[in-house]
Amino acid sequence: MLLNARWPQRILALPWGIILLIVAIGGFGLVVLYSAAGGSMRPWASAQGTRFAVLLLAMLMLSQVDARLWLRFAYPIYAIVLAALVGVEALGAISGGSQRWLDLGFIRLQPSEFMKLAIILALARFYHYLPRGYVGRLAGMWPPLAMIAVPAALVMLQPDLGTALMIVAGGLSVMFLGGLPLRWIFGPGAALVAALPVVFNLLHDYQKRRVLIFLDPESDPLGSGYHITQSKIAIGSGGLTGKGFLQGTQSHLEYLPEQHTDFVFATMAEEWGLVGGALLLLAFGIVLNWGLRVAMRAETMFVRLVAGGLSMTLFFYVLINVAMVMGLAPVVGIPLPLVSWGGSAMMTVLILMGILLGMNRQKREPLE
């Protein structure tokens, strides 16, 4: 009788294969953090495990939120997060030279993390109601461009180049999926490439150093190039199958900086090798493929754009982090989803997955 009730039926109808895959990725992340701490649950694995369990429950609860509710409150959510970003500029807590957090007393929030999701919801609502004939016209283009540019500029002021890039990339993905002609993507893209010298001069000194080190990491292997040099050594020394669990020397001897946060993929690759790295990326690939299939099967524009935009946001997380630790992209401080230690990023990713699960549940239902 209990299983035949409405809520148990809705929970049982969720794609549990994908949910179990998310649990497996998060569980593997705890194993890597346990090893990064030298075989100890403290200080990272125990806190991350507790956080993961609570947020996993929140993800399941979010999966039951009606898509109509996200459609209705997409703009208010965007406005609240944007106001929080303005609040960071005025009252934000400074840590490590950056002003990214709002200290509410009981918790420190990083509003820029939530903007990665809010921009997807707001743009999806905009295109849901935009008449199709206006998609490629200026009248239909400047509002979404302004909605992307304002929060991205505020995040750049913090400064946080990586998160700003994620907001822009997620927003442009929704514009592309919404029907914006490719010429409007490649044209400004070519102009941006031409303007790179100007953009470079606008960067902070430490950001300029990151770009220069990306182009030539061996120019300062003990200074600005230390992170990426040690990361490459760790990944390369792992070989095909890795040195073995708890046997990583680069991380345990503390040669590898940030081995539990941004460079956790290098920590993992040293002990689990190419095979471990490939399996982890395959797991992310399966989740991404599922998310894109949800988008393709959706009957409504809003669900299609939200599912597609959130999937692309997850893709950019993984792509930028892995490229960064391999020396294929500048170091911009993007964590590896569900594996890197940290509360804000994990909260963002599991909220993302909760919304995506909800879109899957309602992909064939009308919203009007």
C-alpha positions in Angstrom: 0.0 0.0 0.0 2.7 2.4 1.0 4.7 1.8 -2.3 1.5 2.6 -4.3 1.2 6.0 -2.8 2.0 9.1 -4.9 5.4 10.1 -3.5 7.0 6.6 -3.3 6.0 6.1 -6.9 7.6 9.4 -8.0 10.8 8.5 -6.1 10.9 5.0 -7.6 10.4 6.5 -11.1 13.7 8.4 -10.9 16.6 7.3 -13.1 18.4 5.4 -10.3 21.2 4.2 -12.6 22.3 7.9 -13.0 21.7 8.6 -9.3 23.9 5.6 -8.3 26.6 6.8 -10.8 26.6 10.2 -9.0 26.9 8.4 -5.7 29.8 6.4 -7.1 31.6 9.5 -8.3 31.1 11.2 -5.0 32.2 8.1 -3.1 35.4 7.8 -5.2 36.1 11.4 -4.5 36.0 10.6 -0.7 38.5 7.8 -1.4 40.8 10.2 -3.1 40.5 12.8 -0.3 41.2 10.0 2.2 44.4 9.3 0.4 45.4 12.9 -0.1 45.3 13.3 3.7 47.8 10.5 4.1 45.2 7.8 4.9 43.0 9.8 7.2 39.4 10.8 7.2 40.4 14.2 8.6 40.4 17.0 7.7 38.7 16.5 4.3 37.0 13.1 3.7 34.8 13.1 6.8 33.5 16.6 6.3 33.1 16.0 2.6 31.2 12.8 3.2 28.7 14.4 5.6 28.2 17.3 3.2 27.7 14.9 0.3 25.0 12.8 2.2 23.0 15.9 3.2 23.2 17.5 -0.3 22.3 14.1 -1.9 19.1 14.2 0.0 18.5 17.8 -1.0 19.1 16.7 -4.7 16.3 14.1 -4.4 14.0 16.6 -2.9 14.7 19.1 -5.7 14.0 16.4 -8.2 10.4 16.6 -7.1 10.0 20.4 -7.7 7.7 21.1 -10.6 9.2 22.6 -13.8 6.4 25.1 -13.7 7.8 26.4 -10.4 11.3 26.9 -11.9 9.7 28.7 -14.9 7.7 31.0 -12.6 10.5 31.9 -10.3 13.4 31.9 -12.8 13.7 35.7 -13.0 13.3 36.3 -9.2 16.0 33.7 -8.6 18.3 35.5 -11.0 17.5 38.9 -9.4 18.2 37.6 -5.9 21.5 36.1 -6.9 22.5 39.2 -8.8 21.7 41.3 -5.8 23.8 39.0 -3.7 26.7 39.6 -6.1 26.3 43.3 -5.6 26.3 42.6 -1.9 29.6 40.8 -2.2 31.1 43.9 -3.7 29.8 46.1 -0.8 30.0 43.8 2.2 31.8 40.6 1.0 34.3 38.8 3.1 37.9 38.8 1.8 40.0 35.7 1.8 43.2 34.8 -0.1 43.1 38.2 -1.8 39.6 37.7 -3.3 36.2 39.1 -2.2 33.8 36.3 -3.1 31.8 35.4 0.0 28.9 36.7 2.0 29.2 36.0 5.7 25.7 35.3 7.1 27.0 34.3 10.5 26.0 30.7 10.3 27.3 30.1 6.8 29.6 31.7 4.2 27.9 31.8 0.8 29.6 32.3 -2.6 26.8 33.8 -4.7 28.8 33.5 -7.9 28.4 29.7 -7.7 24.6 30.0 -7.7 24.7 32.4 -10.7 26.0 29.4 -12.8 22.5 27.9 -12.4 20.4 31.1 -12.2 21.7 32.3 -15.6 20.5 29.0 -17.2 17.0 29.3 -15.6 16.6 33.0 -16.5 17.7 32.6 -20.2 15.6 29.4 -20.6 12.6 31.4 -19.5 13.5 34.3 -21.8 13.7 32.0 -24.9 10.6 30.0 -23.8 8.4 33.1 -24.3 10.5 34.8 -27.1 8.7 34.6 -30.4 10.8 32.5 -32.8 11.2 35.3 -35.3 13.1 37.4 -32.8 15.8 34.9 -31.9 18.3 36.2 -34.5 17.3 39.9 -34.3 19.0 42.5 -32.2 15.8 43.0 -30.1 16.0 39.4 -29.1 19.8 39.3 -28.5 20.7 42.2 -26.3 18.6 41.2 -23.2 20.3 37.8 -22.9 23.7 39.3 -23.6 23.1 41.9 -20.8 21.8 39.1 -18.5 25.1 37.3 -19.0 27.5 40.3 -19.1 26.3 42.0 -15.8 26.9 39.1 -13.4 30.1 38.0 -15.3 31.5 41.6 -14.9 30.6 41.5 -11.1 32.4 38.2 -10.7 35.5 39.4 -12.6 35.7 42.3 -10.0 36.0 39.8 -7.2 38.3 38.6 -9.0 37.3 35.1 -10.2 38.1 34.5 -13.8 37.1 30.8 -13.8 33.6 31.4 -12.5 33.1 34.3 -14.8 34.1 32.1 -17.7 31.6 29.4 -16.5 28.8 31.9 -16.4 29.5 33.2 -19.9 30.0 29.6 -21.3 26.7 28.4 -19.7 24.8 31.5 -20.9 26.1 31.2 -24.5 25.2 27.5 -24.5 21.6 28.4 -23.8 21.6 31.1 -26.4 22.9 28.6 -29.0 20.4 25.9 -28.0 17.7 28.6 -28.1 18.2 28.9 -31.8 20.8 31.8 -32.1 22.4 31.4 -35.5 26.0 30.2 -35.5 27.2 33.4 -37.2 26.2 35.4 -34.1 28.4 33.0 -32.0 31.5 32.8 -34.3 31.4 36.5 -35.3 31.8 37.9 -31.8 34.1 35.0 -31.0 36.4 36.1 -33.8 36.2 39.7 -32.6 37.1 38.5 -29.0 40.2 36.7 -30.4 41.3 39.8 -32.2 40.8 41.8 -29.0 42.9 39.4 -26.8 45.8 41.8 -26.4 43.4 44.4 -25.0 41.7 41.8 -22.7 45.1 40.6 -21.5 46.1 44.1 -20.4 42.8 44.3 -18.4 43.7 41.2 -16.3 45.1 41.3 -12.8 48.9 40.7 -12.5 48.4 37.2 -11.1 46.0 36.3 -14.0 48.6 37.5 -16.5 51.2 35.3 -14.9 48.8 32.3 -15.1 48.4 32.9 -18.9 52.1 33.3 -19.4 52.9 30.3 -17.4 50.3 28.3 -19.4 52.1 29.2 -22.6 55.5 28.4 -21.1 55.4 26.6 -17.7 59.1 25.7 -17.8 60.0 29.4 -17.7 59.5 29.5 -13.9 59.2 25.9 -12.6 59.8 26.8 -9.0 57.6 29.9 -9.0 54.5 30.6 -11.0 54.9 27.4 -12.9 55.2 25.2 -9.8 51.6 24.1 -9.7 51.3 22.9 -13.3 54.8 21.4 -13.4 54.1 19.3 -10.3 50.6 18.4 -11.6 52.1 17.1 -14.9 54.8 15.1 -12.9 52.0 13.5 -10.7 49.8 12.5 -13.7 52.8 11.2 -15.8 54.3 9.2 -12.9 51.0 7.4 -12.5 51.5 5.6 -15.8 48.8 3.2 -17.0 47.5 1.8 -13.8 49.0 4.2 -11.1 51.3 3.7 -8.1 48.5 2.2 -6.0 46.1 3.4 -3.3 47.9 5.5 -0.7 51.2 5.2 -2.6 51.2 8.7 -4.3 54.5 10.4 -3.5 53.8 13.8 -5.2 50.7 14.4 -3.0 51.9 12.7 0.2 55.2 14.5 0.3 53.4 17.7 -0.5 55.1 18.5 -3.7 51.7 18.8 -5.4 49.9 22.0 -4.2 46.1 22.1 -3.8 46.1 18.3 -4.0 42.6 18.1 -2.4 40.9 21.0 -4.3 41.6 22.2 -7.9 44.4 19.6 -8.5 42.6 16.6 -7.0 42.5 15.0 -10.5 46.4 14.9 -10.5 46.3 13.3 -7.0 43.9 10.6 -8.3 45.8 10.0 -11.5 49.1 9.4 -9.7 47.6 6.6 -7.7 45.0 5.2 -10.1 46.8 5.9 -13.4 45.4 6.4 -16.9 42.8 3.7 -16.3 41.4 5.4 -13.2 41.3 8.8 -14.9 39.6 7.3 -18.0 36.9 5.5 -15.9 36.2 8.7 -14.0 35.8 10.7 -17.2 33.6 7.9 -18.6 31.3 8.2 -15.6 31.0 12.0 -16.2 30.4 11.3 -19.9 27.5 8.9 -19.1 25.9 11.6 -16.9 26.4 14.2 -19.6 25.0 12.0 -22.3 21.9 11.3 -20.2 21.4 15.0 -19.6 21.6 15.9 -23.3 19.1 13.1 -24.1 16.7 14.6 -21.6 17.1 17.9 -23.4 16.5 16.3 -26.9 13.4 14.5 -25.7 11.8 17.5 -24.0 8.5 18.7 -25.4 8.8 22.3 -24.2 11.4 25.0 -24.9 12.0 25.8 -21.2 12.7 22.1 -20.2 14.9 21.6 -23.3 17.0 24.7 -22.6 17.3 24.1 -18.8 18.3 20.4 -19.3 20.7 21.3 -22.2 22.2 24.3 -20.4 22.8 22.5 -17.1 24.4 19.6 -18.9 26.7 21.9 -20.7 27.6 23.6 -17.4 28.6 20.2 -15.9 30.6 19.5 -19.1 32.5 22.9 -18.7 33.3 22.0 -15.1 35.0 18.8 -16.0 36.6 20.0 -19.3 38.2 23.1 -17.7 39.4 21.4 -14.6 41.0 18.4 -16.4 42.5 20.6 -19.1 43.9 22.9 -16.4 45.6 20.2 -14.4 47.1 18.7 -17.6 48.5 22.0 -18.7 46.1 22.4 -21.7 44.4 25.5 -20.2 45.4 28.3 -17.8 44.9 27.7 -14.1 41.6 29.4 -13.4 40.4 27.7 -10.2 37.6 25.4 -11.4 37.0 22.4 -9.1 36.4 18.8 -10.3 32.7 18.2 -9.7 31.9 15.9 -6.7 35.6 15.1 -6.2 37.3 18.3 -5.2 37.0 19.3 -1.5 34.6 22.3 -1.0 31.1 23.0 -0.1 29.9 25.7 -2.5 30.9 23.8 -5.7 29.4 20.5 -4.4 26.2 22.3 -3.5 26.0 23.8 -7.0 26.6 20.5 -8.8 24.0 18.6 -6.7 21.4 21.4 -7.1 22.2 21.2 -10.8 21.6 17.5 -10.8 18.4 17.8 -8.7 16.9 20.3 -11.2 18.0 18.1 -14.1 16.3 15.1 -12.5 13.1 17.2 -12.2 13.3 18.2 -15.9 13.6 14.5 -16.8 10.5 13.7 -14.8 8.5 16.3 -16.7 10.1 16.3 -20.1 6.9 15.3 -21.9 4.4 17.3 -19.9 3.1 20.8 -21.1 4.0 23.8 -18.9 1.1 26.0 -19.9 
